[in-house]
Amino acid sequence: MRLIVTLILLFFIAAGIVLGALNADLVGYDLGFVRLQLPKGAALLLALVIGWLLGGLTAWLGVSSRHRRQRRQASKQAGAKAKTTPAGA
């Protein structure tokens, strides 16, 4: 299994190197407050990393908010059970 993962990783690294080499032209970006000149391959990689980070952040926030909601509901249910249970039992 590790061999397959290693081979896939090497394939994508090689593909990234080829993509970067074939797209070495500079592209200008005007972001309003700064102007950048980046190679096409670097710009593509930067966009990919930003998308990966934003997607991961969105997924993490969704999962953490769901867990927080479930914990709140569980504590409310536990509090309701404690109030309905007789003290002498």
C-alpha positions in Angstrom: 0.0 0.0 0.0 2.8 2.4 0.8 4.4 1.7 -2.5 1.3 2.6 -4.4 0.9 5.9 -2.4 4.6 6.7 -3.0 4.3 6.1 -6.7 1.1 8.3 -6.9 2.9 11.0 -5.0 5.9 10.8 -7.2 3.7 11.0 -10.3 2.0 14.1 -9.1 5.3 15.7 -8.1 6.6 15.0 -11.6 3.4 16.3 -13.2 3.8 19.5 -11.1 7.4 20.0 -12.2 6.4 19.5 -15.9 3.5 21.9 -15.5 5.7 24.5 -13.9 8.3 24.2 -16.6 5.9 24.4 -19.4 4.2 27.5 -17.9 7.2 29.6 -16.9 5.8 32.8 -18.4 5.2 35.7 -16.0 1.6 36.7 -15.4 0.8 40.1 -13.8 -1.8 40.3 -11.1 -3.3 43.6 -9.8 -4.9 43.0 -6.4 -5.8 46.6 -5.8 -3.2 47.2 -3.1 -0.3 45.3 -4.6 0.8 44.2 -8.1 2.5 40.8 -8.5 4.4 39.2 -11.3 4.3 35.4 -10.9 5.1 32.5 -13.2 1.9 30.7 -14.3 2.9 27.5 -12.5 3.4 29.3 -9.2 0.1 31.2 -9.6 -1.7 27.9 -10.2 0.0 26.3 -7.3 -0.8 29.2 -5.0 -4.5 29.1 -6.1 -4.6 25.4 -5.4 -3.1 25.8 -1.9 -5.4 28.7 -1.0 -8.4 26.6 -2.2 -7.2 23.6 -0.2 -6.8 25.7 2.9 -10.1 27.5 2.6 -11.9 24.2 1.9 -10.2 22.6 5.0 -11.2 25.6 7.1 -14.8 25.4 5.9 -14.9 21.7 6.6 -13.4 22.1 10.1 -15.8 24.9 11.0 -18.7 22.8 9.9 -17.7 19.8 11.9 -16.7 21.7 15.0 -20.0 23.7 15.0 -21.9 20.4 14.7 -20.0 18.9 17.5 -20.6 21.9 19.7 -24.3 21.8 18.9 -24.4 18.1 19.8 -22.6 18.6 23.1 -25.0 21.4 24.0 -28.0 19.2 23.3 -26.5 16.3 25.3 -25.8 18.6 28.3 -29.4 19.9 28.1 -30.8 16.4 28.0 -28.5 15.3 30.9 -29.7 18.4 32.9 -33.3 17.6 32.2 -32.8 14.0 33.4 -31.2 15.1 36.6 -34.1 17.4 37.3 -36.8 14.7 36.7 -35.0 12.0 38.7 -36.2 11.8 42.3 -33.6 12.8 44.9 -34.2 9.8 47.2 -33.9 7.2 44.4 
